[in-house]
């Protein structure tokens, strides 16, 4: 019985299709050319710019036509599906060592990180396992560096440079080029050595075939089966050969394997056991191939079908002649159905791709129709950016278009978004300019706040600090990278000052509480004087006012004691013979002095305006009354009406005198 571990590499020659392999072995230059023809990867610009990408789909390779094999077989089944599978297997036979490692997502890495990763791969990895990752790093590096180069060029031109003078050198690009050069050298050496290995392996397999032919022609019953197993083991372990020689070499080998089994008449039991085992294994492959027909993922089904065919050819030996055609026809039929499913899928996809052309062009038109001429603020532009982003996502969600139209549609899309980005960048350059102007303004406010933070001129400095804070709020945004640092400096300076102010006020508040207690004592003293039989003189009144003023301010919420004090002064005037004008001036001087103590010059100015207004009103009243008397003729002065008018005039003149005295007092303070 054949042992499965020996991996008997034989196939049903009578039913195997004949595939012509006209392809030559890949040289390094050809491989590089193929890489250049690969579909372009998605292109993504920065967050500020609208992101762009482009994808293309690779359709199934053309069907491989049959050609005559060197070995004549009993029956040939023409099946283009099998031909395509055989072609794929022949290709993989040469390149089976080129297994790519896990593909890493490099999108989020910086240029420095990409170069570091590229260096690590080239230094530590094997050429055949790092090729995909190297190509992905190349694509992403070129996109990112191209974007950086574009930004540097725009910056150079914005500063007044001439485009023909623009040069940009970056050490990271030199390092990248050097590592990539090392990779190409390493890759060229690998493929050069691989060609030699493939040729040597071919020679070794041809030698094995000769050994097998010699065994058949010089068979000795006692040892021939063991020698056959040794030959099989040699065949399996030799390794890959050039793809152009794969199918013919395999068929020749397979032909002589069948000759050997036909010769093995001396041990029919052993041969039948082998045939039975191989039939079981091939039926498993047939069942799995038939299951693949129902698999929705046609590409995955096609890939697995290639594996099944390789197992059929290289791992599973022949079966009895009466089963060969039936088993092969089932396997071939399943292969054809998987092949047809895949081609139907791509045919349907091509139809959908045609329909996607108009859909994508509609999106491009929508992008072109966006009017940015009325965008005046960041908010306006953000709305437009969101619209573009939504259209961009719609563009890419539509799907692919036929390869022939891909470049044209991509160019239209890119031009539409480029126009938008140019207009957007112009606006944000102006915004950036404004931000730097705001930066300078805020730096000046910080300098001013820092210079005042230790001031002890509490009243005046507090007003200035409040104005600085108000101005800060009005200035607007600064570049984000400076924002937090500036705010911390400004906040620290303001907090330092106001913490000191509050600490001072807390101490002052305690003093004011003590002042309040003493002023309440004065109020009690005045009340007692009013109820006593002793007359309150002008000197007594001056003493009360002087003591009251010298005590200073009370807490703001207790300012009602000032009202009580003034009411008591009015009561003194009412109950005594003191001159009203003198008492009024004492009260006025007390009020003005309290403003001076508080350094509340705004209230002083308001008081002066009020007095001037009262003077004007009083003068007009006097003039009006005097005019009224002029209209009265032939009436004596004793007339009650005349007396009343005269009394009113005298009262207004008395008030006028007081107002003028107050105004003169304020003027003296200014001199």
C-alpha positions as CSV (number, residue, x, y, z in Angstrom):
1,X,0.0,0.0,0.0
2,X,1.3,3.5,-0.8
3,X,2.1,5.6,2.3
4,X,0.5,9.0,2.2
5,X,3.6,10.5,3.8
6,X,5.6,9.5,0.8
7,X,3.6,12.0,-1.2
8,X,3.4,10.0,-4.4
9,X,3.6,12.6,-7.1
10,X,1.6,11.0,-9.9
11,X,-1.5,11.9,-11.9
12,X,-4.0,10.4,-14.3
13,X,-2.1,10.8,-17.6
14,X,-4.9,9.4,-19.7
15,X,-7.2,12.3,-18.6
16,X,-4.8,15.1,-18.0
17,X,-5.2,18.1,-20.3
18,X,-2.1,19.2,-22.2
19,X,-1.1,22.7,-21.5
20,X,1.5,24.7,-23.5
21,X,3.7,26.8,-21.3
22,X,5.2,29.4,-23.5
23,X,6.1,31.8,-20.7
24,X,9.8,32.3,-20.0
25,X,11.4,32.4,-16.6
26,X,11.1,35.8,-14.9
27,X,14.2,38.0,-14.9
28,X,14.6,40.7,-12.3
29,X,13.8,43.4,-14.9
30,X,10.6,41.6,-15.9
31,X,9.6,41.4,-12.2
32,X,10.2,45.1,-11.7
33,X,8.2,45.8,-14.9
34,X,5.3,43.7,-13.5
35,X,5.4,45.6,-10.3
36,X,5.0,48.8,-12.2
37,X,1.9,47.5,-13.9
38,X,0.2,46.6,-10.6
39,X,-3.0,48.5,-9.8
40,X,-2.5,51.8,-8.1
41,X,-3.1,51.8,-4.4
42,X,-5.5,54.2,-2.8
43,X,-4.2,57.7,-2.4
44,X,-5.1,59.7,0.7
45,X,-4.3,63.3,1.3
46,X,-4.1,65.1,4.8
47,X,-7.1,65.8,7.0
48,X,-7.1,69.4,5.9
49,X,-7.2,68.3,2.3
50,X,-9.9,66.1,0.7
51,X,-8.7,62.5,0.6
52,X,-8.4,60.8,-2.8
53,X,-7.8,57.2,-3.9
54,X,-7.9,55.0,-6.9
55,X,-8.4,51.3,-7.3
56,X,-8.4,49.0,-10.2
57,X,-9.5,45.4,-10.5
58,X,-7.5,42.6,-12.0
59,X,-9.6,40.3,-14.1
60,X,-9.0,36.6,-14.6
61,X,-6.1,35.7,-16.9
62,X,-6.9,34.6,-20.4
63,X,-7.7,31.0,-20.9
64,X,-4.6,28.9,-21.5
65,X,-4.9,27.0,-24.8
66,X,-4.1,23.3,-25.1
67,X,-1.0,22.1,-26.9
68,X,0.4,18.8,-27.7
69,X,2.4,17.0,-25.0
70,X,5.5,15.0,-25.6
71,X,3.7,12.0,-24.1
72,X,0.8,10.5,-26.0
73,X,-2.0,9.6,-23.6
74,X,-5.0,7.4,-24.2
75,X,-7.7,10.1,-23.9
76,X,-7.6,13.9,-23.7
77,X,-10.4,15.9,-22.2
78,X,-10.4,19.4,-23.5
79,X,-11.4,21.7,-20.6
80,X,-10.3,25.3,-20.6
81,X,-11.1,25.5,-16.8
82,X,-8.6,22.8,-16.1
83,X,-6.1,24.5,-18.5
84,X,-6.3,27.6,-16.4
85,X,-5.8,25.7,-13.2
86,X,-2.8,23.8,-14.7
87,X,-1.3,27.1,-15.8
88,X,-1.6,28.5,-12.3
89,X,0.0,25.4,-10.8
90,X,2.9,25.6,-13.3
91,X,3.5,29.2,-12.2
92,X,3.4,28.3,-8.5
93,X,5.7,25.4,-9.1
94,X,8.5,27.8,-10.0
95,X,7.7,30.4,-7.3
96,X,6.4,28.3,-4.4
97,X,9.1,29.7,-2.2
98,X,8.0,33.3,-2.7
99,X,5.7,33.3,0.2
100,X,4.8,36.8,1.5
101,X,4.8,37.5,5.2
102,X,1.9,39.1,6.9
103,X,1.1,42.5,5.4
104,X,1.3,45.3,7.9
105,X,-0.8,48.5,7.9
106,X,1.7,51.3,7.3
107,X,-0.9,54.1,6.7
108,X,-0.5,55.7,10.1
109,X,3.3,55.7,10.2
110,X,5.5,58.8,9.7
111,X,8.3,59.0,7.1
112,X,10.9,58.2,9.7
113,X,9.0,55.2,10.9
114,X,8.5,53.9,7.4
115,X,12.2,54.2,6.6
116,X,13.1,52.4,9.9
117,X,10.7,49.6,9.1
118,X,12.0,49.3,5.5
119,X,15.6,49.1,6.9
120,X,14.6,46.4,9.3
121,X,12.8,44.3,6.7
122,X,15.7,44.5,4.2
123,X,18.3,43.7,6.9
124,X,16.4,40.8,8.6
125,X,13.9,39.5,6.1
126,X,14.1,37.1,3.2
127,X,13.5,38.6,-0.3
128,X,10.7,36.2,-1.1
129,X,8.8,36.9,2.2
130,X,9.1,40.7,2.4
131,X,8.3,41.8,-1.2
132,X,4.7,42.8,-0.6
133,X,5.5,44.8,2.5
134,X,8.4,46.5,0.8
135,X,6.1,47.5,-2.1
136,X,3.5,48.8,0.3
137,X,6.0,50.9,2.2
138,X,7.2,52.3,-1.1
139,X,3.7,53.3,-2.1
140,X,2.9,55.0,1.2
141,X,6.3,56.7,1.5
142,X,6.0,58.1,-2.0
143,X,2.5,59.5,-1.2
144,X,3.6,61.0,2.1
145,X,6.8,62.5,0.7
146,X,5.0,63.8,-2.3
147,X,2.6,65.6,-0.1
148,X,5.4,67.0,2.0
149,X,7.2,68.2,-1.1
150,X,4.0,69.9,-2.4
151,X,3.6,71.7,0.9
152,X,7.2,72.9,1.0
153,X,6.8,74.1,-2.6
154,X,3.7,76.0,-1.8
155,X,5.3,77.5,1.2
156,X,8.4,78.5,-0.9
157,X,6.1,80.2,-3.5
158,X,4.0,81.9,-0.9
159,X,7.2,83.5,0.5
160,X,7.9,85.0,-2.9
161,X,10.2,82.3,-4.3
162,X,10.5,81.5,-8.0
163,X,9.3,78.0,-9.0
164,X,12.5,77.3,-11.0
165,X,14.6,78.0,-7.9
166,X,12.7,75.6,-5.7
167,X,14.9,72.8,-4.2
168,X,14.1,70.5,-1.3
169,X,16.5,68.1,0.3
170,X,15.5,65.8,3.2
171,X,18.0,63.4,4.8
172,X,15.2,60.8,5.3
173,X,14.8,60.6,1.5
174,X,18.5,59.9,1.0
175,X,18.3,57.1,3.7
176,X,15.2,55.7,2.0
177,X,16.9,55.6,-1.4
178,X,19.9,53.9,0.0
179,X,17.9,51.1,1.8
180,X,15.8,50.6,-1.4
181,X,19.0,50.3,-3.4
182,X,20.2,47.6,-1.0
183,X,16.9,45.7,-1.4
184,X,17.1,45.7,-5.2
185,X,20.7,44.4,-5.0
186,X,19.6,41.7,-2.6
187,X,16.5,40.8,-4.8
188,X,18.6,40.6,-8.0
189,X,21.0,38.2,-6.3
190,X,18.1,36.1,-5.0
191,X,16.5,35.8,-8.4
192,X,19.8,35.2,-10.2
193,X,20.5,32.4,-7.8
194,X,17.0,31.1,-8.1
195,X,17.4,30.6,-11.9
196,X,20.5,28.5,-11.2
197,X,18.6,26.5,-8.6
198,X,15.6,25.9,-10.9
199,X,18.0,24.6,-13.7
200,X,19.8,22.3,-11.3
201,X,16.4,21.0,-9.9
202,X,15.3,20.3,-13.5
203,X,18.4,18.3,-14.2
204,X,17.9,16.3,-11.0
205,X,14.3,15.5,-11.9
206,X,15.3,14.4,-15.4
207,X,17.8,12.1,-13.7
208,X,15.1,10.7,-11.5
209,X,13.0,10.0,-14.6
210,X,15.9,8.2,-16.1
211,X,16.3,6.2,-12.9
212,X,12.6,5.3,-13.1
213,X,12.9,4.2,-16.7
214,X,16.0,2.1,-15.9
215,X,14.1,0.5,-13.0
216,X,11.2,-0.4,-15.3
217,X,13.5,-1.8,-18.0
218,X,15.7,-3.8,-15.6
219,X,13.1,-4.7,-13.0
220,X,13.9,-7.3,-10.3
221,X,10.9,-8.5,-8.4
222,X,12.4,-8.6,-4.9
223,X,13.8,-5.0,-4.8
224,X,11.9,-3.1,-7.5
225,X,9.1,-1.7,-5.2
226,X,11.6,-0.4,-2.6
227,X,13.7,1.2,-5.3
228,X,10.5,2.7,-6.7
229,X,9.6,4.3,-3.3
230,X,13.1,5.7,-3.1
231,X,12.7,7.3,-6.5
232,X,9.4,8.8,-5.5
233,X,11.0,10.3,-2.4
234,X,13.8,11.8,-4.4
235,X,11.3,13.4,-6.8
236,X,9.3,15.0,-4.1
237,X,12.3,16.5,-2.3
238,X,14.0,18.0,-5.3
239,X,12.2,21.4,-5.3
240,X,10.9,23.8,-7.9
241,X,11.8,23.8,-11.6
242,X,11.2,26.4,-14.4
243,X,7.5,26.8,-15.1
244,X,8.0,26.3,-18.8
245,X,9.2,22.8,-18.1
246,X,6.9,21.9,-15.3
247,X,3.9,20.2,-17.1
248,X,6.0,18.3,-19.7
249,X,8.4,17.1,-17.0
250,X,5.6,16.0,-14.7
251,X,3.7,14.2,-17.5
252,X,6.8,12.3,-18.5
253,X,7.4,11.3,-14.9
254,X,3.7,10.4,-14.4
255,X,3.7,8.3,-17.6
256,X,6.6,6.1,-16.3
257,X,4.9,5.8,-12.9
258,X,1.9,4.3,-14.6
259,X,4.2,2.0,-16.6
260,X,5.7,0.9,-13.3
261,X,2.3,0.1,-11.9
262,X,1.4,-1.9,-15.0
263,X,4.6,-3.8,-14.6
264,X,3.8,-4.5,-10.9
265,X,1.9,-7.7,-11.8
266,X,4.0,-9.8,-9.4
267,X,2.3,-8.1,-6.5
268,X,-1.3,-7.4,-7.4
269,X,-2.4,-7.2,-3.8
270,X,0.1,-4.5,-3.0
271,X,-0.9,-2.5,-6.1
272,X,-4.6,-2.9,-5.4
273,X,-4.1,-1.6,-1.9
274,X,-2.3,1.5,-3.3
275,X,-5.1,2.0,-5.9
276,X,-7.8,1.7,-3.2
277,X,-6.0,4.3,-1.0
278,X,-5.5,6.6,-3.9
279,X,-9.1,6.3,-4.9
280,X,-10.3,7.3,-1.4
281,X,-8.0,10.3,-1.4
282,X,-9.1,11.4,-4.9
283,X,-12.7,11.1,-4.0
284,X,-12.1,13.4,-1.1
285,X,-10.7,16.0,-3.5
286,X,-13.6,15.5,-5.9
287,X,-16.1,16.0,-3.1
288,X,-14.4,19.2,-1.9
289,X,-14.2,20.5,-5.5
290,X,-17.9,19.9,-5.8
291,X,-18.5,21.8,-2.6
292,X,-16.5,24.8,-4.0
293,X,-19.1,25.1,-6.7
294,X,-21.5,26.4,-4.1
295,X,-19.0,28.7,-2.4
296,X,-20.1,32.4,-2.8
297,X,-16.6,33.8,-2.7
298,X,-15.6,32.8,-6.3
299,X,-12.0,34.0,-5.8
300,X,-11.5,32.0,-2.7
301,X,-13.0,28.9,-4.4
302,X,-10.6,29.4,-7.4
303,X,-7.6,29.6,-5.0
304,X,-8.6,26.5,-3.1
305,X,-9.3,24.6,-6.4
306,X,-5.7,25.2,-7.4
307,X,-4.6,23.6,-4.2
308,X,-6.8,20.6,-4.9
309,X,-5.4,20.2,-8.4
310,X,-1.8,20.4,-7.0
311,X,-2.7,17.7,-4.4
312,X,-4.3,15.6,-7.2
313,X,-1.1,15.8,-9.3
314,X,1.6,15.7,-6.8
315,X,0.4,14.0,-3.6
316,X,-2.1,11.4,-4.7
317,X,-1.1,8.4,-6.9
318,X,-3.0,6.7,-9.6
319,X,-6.2,4.6,-9.3
320,X,-7.3,1.4,-11.0
321,X,-8.0,1.9,-14.7
322,X,-11.7,1.1,-14.3
323,X,-12.1,4.1,-12.0
324,X,-9.7,6.6,-13.7
325,X,-12.1,8.2,-16.2
326,X,-15.1,8.4,-13.9
327,X,-13.1,10.0,-11.1
328,X,-11.3,12.4,-13.4
329,X,-14.6,13.4,-15.1
330,X,-16.2,14.3,-11.8
331,X,-13.2,16.4,-10.8
332,X,-12.9,18.0,-14.2
333,X,-16.6,18.8,-14.2
334,X,-16.5,20.5,-10.8
335,X,-13.4,22.4,-12.0
336,X,-15.3,23.7,-15.0
337,X,-18.3,24.8,-12.8
338,X,-16.0,26.7,-10.4
339,X,-14.2,28.2,-13.4
340,X,-17.6,29.3,-15.0
341,X,-18.8,30.8,-11.7
342,X,-15.7,32.9,-11.5
343,X,-16.0,34.1,-15.1
344,X,-19.7,34.8,-14.7
345,X,-18.8,36.8,-11.6
346,X,-16.3,38.9,-13.5
347,X,-18.6,39.3,-16.4
348,X,-21.3,40.6,-14.1
349,X,-18.7,42.8,-12.4
350,X,-17.7,44.3,-15.8
351,X,-21.4,45.2,-16.4
352,X,-21.6,46.8,-13.0
353,X,-18.4,48.7,-13.6
354,X,-19.9,50.2,-16.8
355,X,-22.9,51.4,-14.7
356,X,-20.5,52.9,-12.2
357,X,-19.1,55.3,-14.8
358,X,-22.2,57.6,-14.8
359,X,-22.5,57.4,-11.1
360,X,-19.0,58.5,-10.5
361,X,-19.2,61.3,-13.1
362,X,-22.4,62.6,-11.3
363,X,-20.4,62.8,-8.1
364,X,-17.6,64.7,-9.9
365,X,-20.2,67.1,-11.3
366,X,-21.6,67.6,-7.7
367,X,-18.1,68.5,-6.5
368,X,-17.6,71.0,-9.3
369,X,-21.0,72.6,-8.5
370,X,-20.1,73.4,-4.9
371,X,-19.9,77.2,-4.7
372,X,-17.3,78.4,-2.2
373,X,-17.4,82.1,-3.3
374,X,-19.6,83.0,-0.3
375,X,-17.5,81.2,2.3
376,X,-16.3,83.9,4.7
377,X,-15.7,82.1,7.9
378,X,-14.2,78.9,9.2
379,X,-17.7,77.6,9.8
380,X,-18.6,78.2,6.2
381,X,-15.6,76.4,4.9
382,X,-16.1,73.5,7.4
383,X,-19.6,73.0,5.9
384,X,-18.1,72.8,2.4
385,X,-15.4,70.5,3.6
386,X,-18.0,68.2,5.0
387,X,-19.9,68.3,1.7
388,X,-16.8,67.4,-0.2
389,X,-16.0,64.6,2.3
390,X,-19.4,63.1,1.9
391,X,-19.1,63.2,-1.9
392,X,-15.7,61.7,-1.7
393,X,-17.0,58.8,0.4
394,X,-19.8,58.4,-2.1
395,X,-17.3,58.4,-5.0
396,X,-15.3,55.5,-3.5
397,X,-18.4,53.6,-2.3
398,X,-19.7,53.4,-5.8
399,X,-17.1,50.8,-6.7
400,X,-14.8,50.2,-9.6
401,X,-15.1,51.2,-13.2
402,X,-13.6,49.5,-16.3
403,X,-9.8,49.8,-16.5
404,X,-10.0,51.7,-19.8
405,X,-12.1,54.5,-18.1
406,X,-10.4,54.5,-14.8
407,X,-7.6,57.0,-15.5
408,X,-10.0,59.4,-17.2
409,X,-12.6,59.4,-14.4
410,X,-9.8,59.6,-11.7
411,X,-8.3,62.6,-13.4
412,X,-11.7,64.4,-13.5
413,X,-12.3,63.6,-9.8
414,X,-8.8,64.7,-8.8
415,X,-9.1,68.0,-10.8
416,X,-12.4,68.8,-9.1
417,X,-11.1,68.2,-5.6
418,X,-7.8,70.0,-6.5
419,X,-9.7,73.1,-7.4
420,X,-11.6,73.0,-4.1
421,X,-8.4,72.4,-2.2
422,X,-6.7,75.4,-3.8
423,X,-9.5,77.7,-2.8
424,X,-9.7,76.2,0.7
425,X,-5.9,76.6,1.2
426,X,-6.0,80.2,0.1
427,X,-8.6,80.9,2.8
428,X,-6.8,79.0,5.5
429,X,-3.5,80.7,4.7
430,X,-5.2,84.0,5.5
431,X,-6.7,82.4,8.7
432,X,-3.2,81.3,9.6
433,X,-1.9,84.8,9.1
434,X,-4.7,86.2,11.4
435,X,-3.8,83.6,13.9
436,X,-0.2,84.8,14.0
437,X,-1.4,88.4,14.4
438,X,-3.6,87.3,17.3
439,X,-0.5,85.5,18.7
440,X,1.4,88.7,18.9
441,X,-1.5,90.6,20.4
442,X,-1.9,88.0,23.2
443,X,1.8,88.0,23.9
444,X,1.6,91.7,24.5
445,X,-1.3,91.2,26.9
446,X,0.7,88.5,28.7
447,X,3.7,90.9,29.1
448,X,1.4,93.5,30.5
449,X,-0.3,91.1,32.9
450,X,3.1,89.8,34.1
451,X,4.3,93.3,34.7
452,X,1.3,94.1,36.9
453,X,0.9,90.8,38.8
454,X,2.9,92.1,41.8
455,X,1.4,95.6,41.9
456,X,-0.1,96.9,45.2
457,X,-2.0,99.7,43.5
458,X,-5.1,97.6,44.0
459,X,-7.8,99.9,42.7
460,X,-6.1,101.1,39.5
461,X,-4.4,97.8,38.8
462,X,-7.6,95.8,39.2
463,X,-9.4,97.9,36.6
464,X,-6.4,97.4,34.2
465,X,-6.3,93.6,34.8
466,X,-10.0,93.4,34.2
467,X,-9.6,95.2,30.9
468,X,-6.7,92.9,29.9
469,X,-9.0,89.9,30.5
470,X,-11.7,91.5,28.4
471,X,-9.3,92.3,25.6
472,X,-8.0,88.7,25.6
473,X,-11.5,87.3,25.0
474,X,-12.0,89.6,22.0
475,X,-8.7,88.7,20.2
476,X,-9.7,85.4,18.7
477,X,-7.8,82.2,17.9
478,X,-4.0,81.6,17.8
479,X,-2.1,78.7,16.2
480,X,-3.1,75.6,18.1
481,X,0.5,74.6,19.0
482,X,0.8,77.9,21.0
483,X,-2.7,78.0,22.4
484,X,-2.3,76.0,25.6
485,X,1.1,77.5,26.5
486,X,-0.1,81.1,26.0
487,X,-3.3,80.5,28.0
488,X,-1.3,79.0,30.9
489,X,1.1,82.0,31.0
490,X,-1.8,84.5,30.9
491,X,-3.9,82.6,33.5
492,X,-1.0,82.2,35.9
493,X,-0.3,86.0,35.8
494,X,-3.9,86.9,36.3
495,X,-4.4,84.3,39.1
496,X,-1.3,85.5,40.8
497,X,-2.6,89.1,41.0
498,X,-6.2,88.3,41.9
499,X,-5.1,85.8,44.6
500,X,-3.0,88.6,46.1
501,X,-6.0,91.0,45.8
502,X,-8.4,88.6,47.5
503,X,-5.9,88.0,50.3
504,X,-5.6,91.7,50.8
505,X,-9.3,92.2,50.7
506,X,-9.8,89.5,53.2
507,X,-7.5,91.4,55.6
508,X,-9.3,94.7,54.7
509,X,-12.7,93.2,55.3
510,X,-11.8,92.4,58.9
511,X,-10.7,96.0,59.3
512,X,-13.9,97.2,57.8
513,X,-16.0,95.1,60.2
514,X,-14.2,96.9,63.1
515,X,-14.9,100.3,61.4
516,X,-18.6,99.3,61.1
517,X,-18.7,98.7,64.9
518,X,-17.2,102.1,65.7
519,X,-19.5,103.9,63.2
520,X,-22.5,102.3,64.9
521,X,-21.2,103.7,68.1
522,X,-21.1,107.2,66.5
523,X,-24.7,106.8,65.4
524,X,-25.7,105.9,69.0
525,X,-23.8,109.0,70.2
526,X,-25.6,111.3,67.8
527,X,-29.0,109.8,68.8
528,X,-28.2,110.5,72.4
529,X,-27.2,114.1,71.6
530,X,-30.5,114.6,69.9
531,X,-32.5,113.5,72.9
532,X,-30.5,115.5,75.4
533,X,-31.3,119.0,76.5
534,X,-28.0,120.3,75.4
535,X,-27.9,122.1,72.0
536,X,-25.8,120.6,69.3
537,X,-23.4,123.2,67.9
538,X,-21.7,123.4,64.6
539,X,-18.5,122.3,66.2
540,X,-20.3,119.2,67.6
541,X,-21.5,118.5,64.1
542,X,-18.1,118.9,62.6
543,X,-16.6,116.5,65.2
544,X,-19.2,113.9,64.3
545,X,-18.5,114.2,60.6
546,X,-14.7,114.2,61.1
547,X,-14.8,111.1,63.3
548,X,-17.1,109.3,60.9
549,X,-14.8,110.0,57.9
550,X,-11.6,109.2,59.6
551,X,-12.9,105.7,60.5
552,X,-12.8,104.8,56.8
553,X,-15.0,102.5,54.7
554,X,-17.4,99.8,55.9
555,X,-18.2,96.5,54.1
556,X,-20.1,97.1,50.9
557,X,-23.1,95.2,52.1
558,X,-23.3,97.5,55.2
559,X,-23.3,100.8,53.3
560,X,-26.8,101.6,54.7
561,X,-25.1,103.0,57.8
562,X,-24.0,106.0,55.6
563,X,-27.7,106.6,54.9
564,X,-28.6,106.5,58.6
565,X,-25.7,108.9,59.3
566,X,-27.0,111.5,56.7
567,X,-30.5,111.2,58.0
568,X,-29.3,112.0,61.5
569,X,-27.5,115.0,60.3
570,X,-30.7,116.3,58.6
571,X,-32.5,115.7,61.9
572,X,-29.9,117.8,63.7
573,X,-30.5,120.7,61.3
574,X,-34.3,120.4,61.8
575,X,-33.9,120.5,65.6
576,X,-31.3,123.2,65.9
577,X,-30.6,126.8,64.7
578,X,-27.6,125.8,62.6
579,X,-27.3,127.4,59.2
580,X,-28.7,125.0,56.6
581,X,-26.0,126.0,54.1
582,X,-23.2,125.2,56.5
583,X,-24.7,121.8,57.5
584,X,-25.3,121.0,53.8
585,X,-21.6,121.7,53.0
586,X,-20.5,119.6,55.9
587,X,-22.5,116.6,54.6
588,X,-21.3,117.3,51.0
589,X,-17.6,117.5,52.1
590,X,-18.1,114.2,53.9
591,X,-19.5,112.6,50.8
592,X,-16.7,113.9,48.6
593,X,-14.1,112.8,51.0
594,X,-15.5,109.3,51.1
595,X,-15.2,109.2,47.2
596,X,-11.6,110.4,47.5
597,X,-10.8,107.7,50.1
598,X,-12.2,105.1,47.8
599,X,-10.4,106.7,44.8
600,X,-13.7,106.6,43.0
601,X,-13.0,109.4,40.6
602,X,-15.9,108.4,38.3
603,X,-18.4,109.2,41.1
604,X,-16.7,112.6,41.6
605,X,-17.1,113.4,37.9
606,X,-20.7,112.3,38.1
607,X,-21.3,114.5,41.2
608,X,-19.9,117.5,39.4
609,X,-22.1,117.0,36.3
610,X,-25.1,116.6,38.6
611,X,-24.3,119.9,40.4
612,X,-23.9,121.8,37.1
613,X,-27.2,120.4,35.9
614,X,-28.9,121.6,39.2
615,X,-27.4,125.0,38.9
616,X,-28.8,125.4,35.3
617,X,-32.2,124.2,36.4
618,X,-32.3,126.5,39.4
619,X,-31.3,129.5,37.3
620,X,-34.1,128.7,34.8
621,X,-36.6,128.5,37.7
622,X,-35.6,131.9,39.0
623,X,-35.8,133.5,35.6
624,X,-39.3,132.0,35.0
625,X,-40.6,133.2,38.3
626,X,-39.2,136.7,37.7
627,X,-40.8,136.8,34.3
628,X,-44.1,135.9,35.9
629,X,-43.9,138.8,38.3
630,X,-43.3,141.1,35.3
631,X,-46.6,140.3,33.9
632,X,-48.4,141.4,37.0
633,X,-49.1,145.2,37.0
634,X,-50.8,147.5,39.5
635,X,-50.4,144.9,42.3
636,X,-48.7,145.8,45.6
637,X,-46.0,143.8,47.1
638,X,-48.3,142.8,49.9
639,X,-50.4,140.8,47.5
640,X,-50.3,137.1,48.6
641,X,-49.6,135.9,45.1
642,X,-46.6,138.3,44.8
643,X,-45.4,137.3,48.2
644,X,-45.5,133.6,47.3
645,X,-43.6,134.2,44.1
646,X,-41.0,136.3,46.0
647,X,-40.5,133.6,48.6
648,X,-40.0,131.0,45.9
649,X,-37.4,133.1,44.2
650,X,-35.6,133.6,47.5
651,X,-35.6,129.8,48.1
652,X,-34.2,129.1,44.7
653,X,-31.5,131.7,45.2
654,X,-30.6,130.1,48.5
655,X,-30.3,126.7,46.8
656,X,-28.4,128.2,43.9
657,X,-25.8,129.6,46.4
658,X,-25.4,126.1,47.9
659,X,-25.0,124.5,44.5
660,X,-22.4,127.0,43.5
661,X,-20.5,126.6,46.8
662,X,-20.4,122.8,46.2
663,X,-19.1,123.3,42.6
664,X,-16.4,125.6,43.9
665,X,-15.4,123.0,46.4
666,X,-15.0,120.4,43.7
667,X,-13.0,122.8,41.5
668,X,-10.6,123.4,44.4
669,X,-9.9,119.7,44.5
670,X,-8.9,119.7,40.9
671,X,-6.4,122.6,41.3
